[in-house]
Each structure stands twice: as C-alpha cells, then as structure tokens.
C-alpha cells in the first residue's frame, strides 16, 4: 500500500492507494496554520487513521508547497512560510518511525498525471497549478525532475514574459517579485485583477458567470488572464517543448481556457507549428495527493 499526503495552506489530505492505484482511503483535516508542530501531529493522525481503516502499513510520500534544499536538507520556497527552514523529512521520520519521500506539490501533480492521468505515456509532462498560487512541476518518464538545485519547474517566481506596457512593472507576489506568474496566473491574481478594476472582490466562478453573461469588465479580466497564462505557457514551450501541458487547481475547471489558450500562445511560439495538447488534470483535486503516493512507485 502507498500513502500520499498533500500538505496545503488550508488543508492536509491523505490518500491510501493499492499497488494497482485503487483508492482505499481518503481523509482531510484543516491545516494548523503557522503551527509547524501542529502540522506534524496532523500528518501523524492521518497516517494512523489510514492504516487503521485499511489494516495495512504503507510507504509515505508527501507533497508540500515548497521543496527541500539539496544543500541544507531544509524546506525552502514554501508559501506556507512556517515550514521554511525546517528539517521536515527528519522530523516526520522521528514522528512516524519510517522514511518519508518529499516533493513539491506541483511535482506530485506532474507525477500523478504522467503515471495514470492526462499525461500517461508522455515522455515530458509540464503540469501547471493555477489555484491559490501558480506553480509547476515537470515529470520525465513519470519521474519528477528536480534539477541540480532542486528548483526544476519553479516557474511561479518568473515574471510573466513579453510584458505589455500597461502591465509593467506589475504587482508584488508573495516572494517580492513584480509581475510574477505566481501572482498573475493564479486564481488569486484573477480575482485581484477584477477587484483592482471594479473595487469589488468576487470569487473566480462569479467573475466567469459575469463574463458568460456578457459583462464587459469581467470579459476584459478573463482575456487579460488568458493572455498572461498563454505567454507563460509559450515560454515553457520554447524552453522545454513538453509533450503535454496539464492544468490543475481551481482555474483549470474553466472549460473555455482549453480552446482559448492555444491561439493566444501561437504568436509567442518559436516554431512554424504547435500541436502540444493542453489538458485538464484527469484526477482533479486528487492529483497532487495521488502523486505523493506514487513517489514510492
């Protein structure tokens, strides 16, 4: 049995998978924000619950919104900032009495979708999270690509390419970079763009309902979002040329994106043809936690 945990900013979720990928158990709890020891205890609770329910002991993989530094072994770049600088793998081994494999949550999404999802069988899968934040992971032959410094796929920190004059220099992201993909290509950025134009903060699905009804401002916000995400994807296409893009996170549920992104990318693609598919994550909200379980695949 494989256990996977998705440690997010608002919830911590566990899944138990059979060796064939069948879901045996799932549970989630609220994340104890700003409480590192409380989060460790939440992981312990979930592991015990899964193993009690299934009557089996499992390997454990963990997806986090950051990564382990190959130099120090400590967590870095996590937007759940209370885990930064912590020896998370060592602390979990102490709490659980077993080794734990830890990956960036976007890498877990990529591994999941490359294993048995929307990118199954593809050589290179670039998986993009467009949710509360925007990050990405790269899977090569269904294995996470970390890079020499553990920052493979960290596109969220990059400024949206081909900035337009009215976009420069762009708003600050949580890491202090202006005009970053994490800020402008996330669901949060989508909502804040609408707020900045109207003074009203709406949820993404509310903005899309207005856009579908013909609202001019909501339509402009959506078109600006498509343009920015398309430019970010085009940069990846020019650099990585993946076999497939897979979108996850709340914004990936906007069906219009899959028709609107390819033509918006075309002017920025350095090729006379571009046929790389852009697909919605097959496992939806489950993909990251499934990918964590597959880290022991």
C-alpha positions as CSV (number, residue, x, y, z in Angstrom):
1,X,0.0,0.0,0.0
2,X,1.1,3.5,-0.8
3,X,0.1,6.5,1.3
4,X,0.3,10.0,-0.1
5,X,-0.2,13.3,1.7
6,X,-0.9,16.7,0.2
7,X,0.1,19.4,2.8
8,X,-1.5,22.6,1.6
9,X,-2.0,26.0,3.1
10,X,-5.7,25.3,4.0
11,X,-6.0,21.5,4.3
12,X,-3.8,18.4,4.8
13,X,-5.2,15.4,2.9
14,X,-4.1,11.7,2.9
15,X,-4.9,9.0,0.3
16,X,-4.2,5.3,0.5
17,X,-3.7,3.5,-2.8
18,X,-3.3,-0.1,-3.6
19,X,-0.2,-1.1,-5.7
20,X,-2.6,-1.0,-8.7
21,X,-3.7,2.5,-7.9
22,X,-7.1,1.7,-6.4
23,X,-8.2,4.3,-3.8
24,X,-8.6,2.6,-0.4
25,X,-9.0,5.5,2.0
26,X,-9.1,9.3,2.0
27,X,-9.4,11.9,4.7
28,X,-8.5,15.6,5.1
29,X,-8.2,18.0,8.0
30,X,-7.7,21.7,8.3
31,X,-4.1,22.8,8.2
32,X,-2.9,24.2,11.6
33,X,-1.7,27.5,10.1
34,X,1.5,28.9,11.5
35,X,1.9,25.8,13.7
36,X,4.7,23.6,12.5
37,X,4.4,21.0,15.3
38,X,0.6,21.0,14.9
39,X,1.1,20.1,11.2
40,X,3.4,17.2,12.1
41,X,0.8,16.0,14.5
42,X,-1.9,16.3,11.8
43,X,0.2,14.1,9.5
44,X,0.7,11.5,12.3
45,X,-3.1,11.5,12.9
46,X,-3.9,11.0,9.2
47,X,-1.4,8.2,8.8
48,X,-2.7,6.3,11.8
49,X,-6.3,6.8,10.6
50,X,-5.4,5.4,7.1
51,X,-3.6,2.4,8.4
52,X,-6.3,1.6,11.0
53,X,-9.0,1.8,8.3
54,X,-7.2,-0.4,5.8
55,X,-5.4,-2.7,8.2
56,X,-2.2,-2.2,6.2
57,X,1.1,-0.3,6.6
58,X,2.2,1.8,3.8
59,X,5.0,3.8,2.3
60,X,4.6,7.5,2.6
61,X,5.1,10.3,0.1
62,X,4.4,14.0,0.9
63,X,3.7,16.9,-1.4
64,X,4.4,20.4,0.0
65,X,4.2,23.9,-1.4
66,X,7.9,24.2,-1.4
67,X,10.9,21.9,-1.7
68,X,13.9,20.5,0.2
69,X,17.2,22.3,-0.3
70,X,19.8,19.8,-1.7
71,X,22.4,21.8,0.2
72,X,20.9,22.0,3.6
73,X,18.1,19.5,3.6
74,X,15.8,22.2,4.9
75,X,12.5,23.3,3.4
76,X,12.7,26.3,1.2
77,X,10.5,28.4,-1.1
78,X,7.2,27.4,0.7
79,X,4.4,29.8,0.7
80,X,3.3,28.1,3.9
81,X,6.1,30.0,5.4
82,X,6.1,28.4,8.8
83,X,7.7,25.2,7.3
84,X,10.6,27.1,5.7
85,X,14.0,26.3,7.3
86,X,12.7,23.1,8.9
87,X,14.2,19.6,8.5
88,X,10.8,18.2,7.5
89,X,11.9,14.8,6.4
90,X,13.8,14.2,9.6
91,X,11.0,15.5,11.8
92,X,8.5,13.3,10.1
93,X,10.7,10.2,10.3
94,X,11.0,11.0,14.0
95,X,7.2,11.3,14.4
96,X,6.3,8.3,12.2
97,X,9.2,6.0,12.6
98,X,9.7,5.5,8.9
99,X,11.3,7.2,5.9
100,X,9.3,9.8,4.0
101,X,9.8,11.0,0.4
102,X,9.0,14.7,0.0
103,X,8.4,16.6,-3.3
104,X,7.0,19.9,-4.3
105,X,3.2,19.6,-4.7
106,X,3.4,20.6,-8.4
107,X,5.9,17.8,-9.0
108,X,3.4,15.5,-7.4
109,X,0.7,16.7,-9.8
110,X,3.1,16.1,-12.7
111,X,3.9,12.5,-11.4
112,X,0.3,11.7,-10.9
113,X,-0.9,12.8,-14.3
114,X,2.1,11.2,-16.0
115,X,1.5,7.9,-14.3
116,X,-2.2,7.3,-14.9
117,X,-3.7,10.6,-15.8
118,X,-4.0,13.2,-18.6
119,X,-0.3,12.8,-19.4
120,X,0.0,9.0,-19.2
121,X,2.6,7.6,-21.6
122,X,4.1,11.0,-22.4
123,X,7.8,11.5,-22.2
124,X,7.8,15.0,-20.8
125,X,4.7,16.4,-18.9
126,X,4.7,20.0,-17.7
127,X,2.0,20.2,-15.0
128,X,0.7,23.7,-14.0
129,X,-1.2,24.6,-10.8
130,X,-3.4,27.5,-11.3
131,X,-5.1,27.8,-8.0
132,X,-4.5,29.9,-4.9
133,X,-1.0,30.3,-6.3
134,X,0.6,29.2,-9.6
135,X,3.5,26.7,-9.6
136,X,4.5,23.9,-11.9
137,X,6.2,20.6,-12.0
138,X,7.9,18.6,-14.6
139,X,7.8,14.8,-15.0
140,X,10.1,13.0,-17.3
141,X,9.1,9.4,-17.9
142,X,6.7,9.7,-14.9
143,X,9.5,10.8,-12.6
144,X,9.8,14.2,-11.0
145,X,12.5,16.4,-12.5
146,X,14.1,18.3,-9.6
147,X,17.1,19.9,-11.2
148,X,20.6,20.3,-9.9
149,X,19.5,22.8,-7.2
150,X,16.0,21.4,-6.5
151,X,14.2,24.2,-8.4
152,X,13.2,22.4,-11.6
153,X,9.8,23.7,-12.6
154,X,9.8,26.8,-10.3
155,X,8.1,28.9,-12.9
156,X,5.9,30.8,-10.4
157,X,8.8,33.1,-9.4
158,X,9.4,34.2,-13.0
159,X,8.0,37.5,-14.3
160,X,5.2,37.0,-16.9
161,X,7.1,37.1,-20.2
162,X,6.5,39.7,-23.0
163,X,5.1,42.2,-20.6
164,X,2.8,44.8,-22.1
165,X,3.4,48.5,-21.3
166,X,0.3,48.7,-19.2
167,X,1.4,45.6,-17.2
168,X,4.9,46.9,-16.3
169,X,6.2,46.5,-13.6
170,X,3.3,44.5,-12.2
171,X,2.1,43.8,-8.7
172,X,4.2,42.2,-6.0
173,X,4.0,38.5,-5.4
174,X,4.4,36.8,-2.0
175,X,8.1,36.4,-2.8
176,X,8.6,40.0,-3.6
177,X,8.9,39.7,-7.4
178,X,6.9,42.1,-9.5
179,X,4.6,40.7,-12.2
180,X,5.4,37.1,-11.3
181,X,3.5,34.2,-12.8
182,X,2.5,33.1,-9.3
183,X,0.6,36.4,-8.8
184,X,-0.9,37.0,-12.3
185,X,-1.6,33.4,-13.5
186,X,-3.2,32.2,-10.2
187,X,-6.8,32.2,-9.3
188,X,-5.9,34.8,-6.6
189,X,-4.5,37.1,-9.3
190,X,-7.6,36.6,-11.4
191,X,-9.8,37.8,-8.6
192,X,-7.5,40.7,-7.6
193,X,-7.4,41.9,-11.2
194,X,-11.2,42.2,-11.1
195,X,-11.1,43.9,-7.7
196,X,-8.5,46.4,-8.9
197,X,-10.7,47.3,-11.9
198,X,-14.0,47.5,-10.0
199,X,-13.3,47.8,-6.3
200,X,-15.3,44.6,-5.7
201,X,-13.7,41.3,-4.7
202,X,-15.5,38.3,-6.3
203,X,-14.7,34.6,-6.5
204,X,-13.4,33.2,-9.8
205,X,-16.7,31.4,-10.6
206,X,-18.6,34.6,-10.0
207,X,-16.4,36.5,-12.4
208,X,-16.8,33.8,-15.0
209,X,-20.6,33.9,-14.6
210,X,-20.5,37.7,-15.3
211,X,-18.2,37.1,-18.3
212,X,-20.5,34.5,-19.8
213,X,-23.4,36.9,-19.4
214,X,-21.6,39.5,-21.5
215,X,-20.2,41.7,-18.7
216,X,-17.6,44.0,-20.3
217,X,-15.2,44.2,-17.3
218,X,-15.3,40.5,-16.5
219,X,-14.6,39.7,-20.1
220,X,-11.6,42.1,-20.1
221,X,-10.3,40.5,-16.9
222,X,-10.7,37.0,-18.4
223,X,-9.0,38.0,-21.7
224,X,-6.1,39.5,-19.8
225,X,-5.7,36.3,-17.8
226,X,-5.7,34.2,-20.9
227,X,-3.0,36.4,-22.4
228,X,-0.7,36.2,-19.4
229,X,-1.1,32.4,-18.9
230,X,-0.6,31.9,-22.6
231,X,2.6,33.9,-22.6
232,X,3.9,31.9,-19.6
233,X,3.0,28.6,-21.3
234,X,4.7,29.7,-24.5
235,X,7.9,30.4,-22.6
236,X,7.8,26.8,-21.4
237,X,7.0,25.5,-24.9
238,X,10.1,27.4,-26.3
239,X,12.4,26.2,-23.5
240,X,11.1,22.7,-22.6
241,X,8.9,21.7,-25.5
242,X,6.9,19.2,-23.4
243,X,4.7,16.5,-24.9
244,X,1.7,17.7,-23.0
245,X,0.6,20.5,-20.6
246,X,-1.7,19.5,-17.8
247,X,-3.6,22.1,-15.8
248,X,-4.7,21.6,-12.2
249,X,-6.1,23.8,-9.5
250,X,-9.4,25.7,-9.4
251,X,-8.8,27.8,-12.5
252,X,-8.3,24.6,-14.5
253,X,-12.0,24.0,-14.3
254,X,-12.7,26.9,-16.6
255,X,-13.5,25.0,-19.8
256,X,-13.0,28.0,-22.1
257,X,-9.3,28.0,-21.3
258,X,-8.6,24.9,-23.4
259,X,-10.0,26.5,-26.6
260,X,-8.7,30.0,-25.9
261,X,-5.1,29.3,-24.8
262,X,-3.6,27.7,-27.9
263,X,-4.3,30.6,-30.3
264,X,-3.2,33.1,-27.6
265,X,0.1,31.2,-27.4
266,X,0.8,31.0,-31.1
267,X,2.3,34.5,-31.6
268,X,5.0,33.7,-29.0
269,X,5.9,30.1,-30.1
270,X,9.3,30.0,-31.9
271,X,8.1,27.4,-34.4
272,X,6.0,27.1,-37.6
273,X,3.8,24.6,-35.9
274,X,2.5,24.0,-32.4
275,X,0.3,21.0,-31.6
276,X,1.1,20.3,-27.9
277,X,-2.2,19.5,-26.2
278,X,-3.3,21.4,-23.1
279,X,-5.4,19.1,-20.9
280,X,-7.2,19.3,-17.6
281,X,-5.8,17.1,-14.8
282,X,-7.7,13.8,-15.0
283,X,-7.7,13.3,-11.3
284,X,-8.7,16.9,-10.4
285,X,-8.2,17.8,-6.8
286,X,-6.9,14.3,-6.1
287,X,-4.0,14.5,-8.4
288,X,-1.4,16.0,-6.1
289,X,-2.1,13.6,-3.2
290,X,-2.1,10.7,-5.6
291,X,1.2,11.8,-7.0
292,X,2.6,11.9,-3.5
293,X,1.7,8.3,-3.0
294,X,3.3,7.4,-6.3
295,X,6.7,8.9,-5.1
296,X,7.3,5.3,-4.0
297,X,6.3,3.9,-7.3
